[in-house]
Amino acid sequence: MRGIAIAVVCACSGSNETPMQDGAHDPSGDAAPDVPPVGCAGKTTQPADSTWTLMVGSLSRTANVHVPAGYDPHKPTPVVIDMHGRLGNATDEPPLSLTTPKADAEGFIVVYPQAWGSPTSWNAGGCCDPANTNNIDDVGFIHALIDELDTKLCVDDRRVYAMGMSNGGYLSQRLACELADRVAAIGPVAGTLAVQTCNPARAVPVFEVHGDQDPLVPYMYAQQSVAYWADKYHCGSMTTTFQNGAATCVTHSGCDAGADVVLCTIAGGGHQWPGGGITLPLLGNKIDDLHATDAIWDFFVAHPRAM
């Protein structure tokens, strides 16, 4: 078994099946709407879209927050933290991943954090500059952001998830190592594991999407990352759970604490978000035989964090 993969580069539907359906649970929670759960008493309605600012150490950090239509401040609501890629910003990610309409359809809060620096980047451990070189505390930023969500909104703490594109996907992998007590599962797209050490407090389920012709983040790093997680979680079996055109998802199951590890490969796919709303120029083919956001959400629904 190889060690942790260190990547040195950063940056749909088809079948009616979904890559992960087993164990799906109603994400809305079980609390009766007229009996606010502990932590949600006194919460009020919120605007659909707002920008939050919070201090993390000496830095002022921001995030765009979308509250779904029909949000009930007395009903625990899942959260998806969706992180943009290197050189991007918080307003680039929604039209790429199309997570906002998914949030409205499924009833979850979506948060788009803003990376630091110029050019922008996330400190994902072994990647990416300038955040990495400057040792920016992006794990601390996401931790503080989850705390702020708990303060302002009625959040289902068992269903706080992280996903992202490229460098944002790298950071989601780091969160699985260092923020496992807050993040239930991760869904990186074209972003791999890039830390020197990883000692998670619990096994965090992983759903990774990667094109095998990615010109920025070589596919072999995705294979190494998934192999690392599957080995770390002592997964016992490997099964093809989705096949549609160029898209194939293989699930490692029988893992510690039910923390499935999935690699969805897009044959011929480049550094793109399959099923997303934007094609990134000069970064290879965008193939929509898998709708990554739909597939990741289905996986998230099936993998809440245990109490």
N, C-alpha and C positions, 0 to 999 in steps of 0.2 A: 504494500500500500504506500503510495507516495504521500509526502507531506502536503501542507496547504499550498494550493496553486497561487503563485504570485504573478499577476499579469502586469506587464510593463507598458501596456498601451491603454489609453482611455478615450476617452473621448469627452367578421370573416366567416366570415362564417363559411362553412361548407357543410359538413355532416350535422345532423340534428343531435348527435351525441355531444357530451361534454367530457373533457379529460378526467374529471373527478366529480362523481356524484354520490358515492357511498358515504353514509354518515352525515348527509346534509342536515342542517338544523335551522329552524326559523331564526334569522339573525336579530329579530326584533326583541328577543327575550321573552320572559314569561310573566313579568310584573304587570299587575292590573293597572290600567291607566289612571284610575281614581285613587290609587294608593302609591304615592311616590316612593321608590326604593330609597334605601339609605344612600345619601350622597346626592340625591336629585331633588330633595325637598327645597322649595324656594327658587328653583331654576325657572327662568322665563323664556319666552320665545326669542329667537335670534334672527337677524337679517339673513337672507339667503346667501349673500356674499359679503365678506369683510376681509380686511387685512389686519393681522395682529402684529404687534411689535413687542418684543421682550428682550431683556438684557440677559446675556449669557457670559458670565465673567465681565470683561470690559467691552464686549461687543454688543451692538444693537442688531438683533436679528428679526427677520420678518417671515410671515407665512400667510398665504391666501387660504381662507377657510370657506368651504361651501357646505351649508346646512341643507339637507334635502327637503323637497316639498313634503309637507305633511309631518315634519319633525315635531315630536311631542316632548316637551321639556321634562315630562314625568316618566318617560319610557326610555330605558337604557338603549343607546343607539351605537352600533358598531362604527369604527373609524378606520379609514384607509389613508395612510400617509404615502403620497405619490411624489417621488423625487426626480427632478429633471436631470439631464445629463450635463457633463462638463461643457462650458461655454454657453449654456442655456440659462434660463431663468424661470421663475415660478409661473409666468404667464405662457411660457412655451409648452408646458407639459399637458395642460387640459386638451388642446386640439390634437396633440399627438396621441395620447392614450385614450381619449374619450371617456375618462373616468367620471366626469361630472354628470352626463346623462345616465350613466350606469348607477351613480349614487342616487339620483332622483327616482330611477325605476325600482331600485332594490331597498332604498331607505337607509343608506349609511352616510355618515359625514366623510367628506374627503378634504384632505389638507395638502396644500402644495407649498412646501417650504422653499425658501430662497437660499441658494448657496452663497458662500462668501467669496470675495475677491474680484479682481479684474485681471485676467479672465476668471469667470466663476468656476469653482470646483468644490467637490466634497472631499474631506479627509477620510478616506476609506481604509487607511492603514498603509498599504504599499502603494497607494494611488489616491488622489491625483493632485498635481501641482496647480496653483500655488497653495491650496489649503493644506496639503500634506507637508510640504516643506515648512510652512508656518505653524504647524501643529495646532490647527484650528480644532476646537472641541466640538465637532459635529455630533458626536454621540451625546454629549451634554446638551446640545441644542435640541435634539429630538426628545431627550428625556424631559427637558423643561417644557417643551411644546406639549407633550402628553399631560404633564402636570397642569398646564394652562387649560387644556381641553377639559380635564376633570373639574377644574374650578368654574368654568363658564358654561359647560354643556352637560347634559345628562348622558354620560358615556358608559357603554358596556365595556368595562375594563378587561373582560375575558376575550374581547373581540377587537383588539387594536392591532392593525396589520401594517406592514411596510412593503412597498414595492417601488420600482423606479427603472429608469432607462439608463443604460451605460454606467457612467460614474454614479448615478443615483442608485442603480442596481448594485454596484459595488458597496455603497454605504448600507443598503439593506442587508447585505451579507454580513457586514461588520456588526450591525445591530443584532443579528442572530447570535453572535458571539458575546456581545457585551451588554445587551439590553434584553436578554431573554426573559427577564422577570416582568417586562412590560409589553413586549411585542409577541403576539400569538403565533404568527407565521409570516413568511416573506415570499415575495414574488418578483425576483429580478428578471429584467429583460436585457439581454446583451451586456450583463454585468456579472462578474465572477468574484470569488473570494480572494482577498488581497491583504491578509493580515499575517503577521509572523506567528502569533499564538492565538488560540481560540479555546476558551474555557467557559462555555455557556452554563448558566445556572439551571437550565432545563433544555431538553431537546426541542428545537424549534423546527416545525415543518417547512420544507423548501419546495417552491415550484419555480423552476428556472426555464426560461425560453431563450433559445439561441439559434441563429442561423449558422449553418455549417460552412458558409462562405463569407463570414463576417471579416471585412478587411481591417478592422480596428482592434477587435478583441477576438483573437483566434479561438475557434471552436474547441480546440483541445483544452483550453483553460476551463471551459464550461464542463467538459467531461471530467476533468480533474477535480473541480469543485464538487460536483455531484458525487463522485466516487469518495471524496473525503467525508462528506456528510453521511453517506450511506454506511461507510465504515465506522465512523464515530458513533453513529446511532445503532450499530449492530443490526442493520436491516437484514431480513432473512430471505426475501424473495424479490424477483424482478420480473415485471409483467408489462407488456404493451397494453396501455389503457386507452389510447386514442390513435386513430389513423384516418387521415383525410388528405388526399393529394400529397403535397410535399411535407405535411405536418405529421410527425409521429411523437407521441408522448410515452415514455417508459417510466413506470412507477416502481420505486424500491419501497416495499412494505414490510410488515413484521418488525418495525423499528421500535426503539425505546419509546415508551409513552405514546405510541401511535403516531410518531412524527414521520409521516411519509416524506420521501424525497423524490421529486419528479424532474425529469429532463425532457422538455419538449423541443425537438429538433426540427428546424425548418430547412429541408434539403434545398440547397441553392440559394438560401436566404442570406441577406447581408445584415448590416448593422441597422436594423429597422425594428419598428413595433408592429408585428403582424396584426392585421385587423384595425390598426390605428387610422387616424384621420389625415396624417401627413406622411409623405415619403421624404426621407432625409436625402438630400442630393449627394451624389458621388459616393454613396456608402453601400452600394450593392442593391440586390433585388429586394423589393418588398412583396412578400407572398402572403396572401390573406387566407390560406387554408386553415389557419387557426386564428380565432379572435382572442388575442392574448388577455385583454382586460376581462372578458367574459370568463375565460378559463381560470384565470387567477382568482377572480371573485368566487367562483364555484369551489375552488380549493380552499379559500379562506373560510367560507361558510362551513365547510366540513371539518375545519380544524381550529375550534376555539381553544383558548388557553385553559387548562385545568385550574380549578380553584386552589 
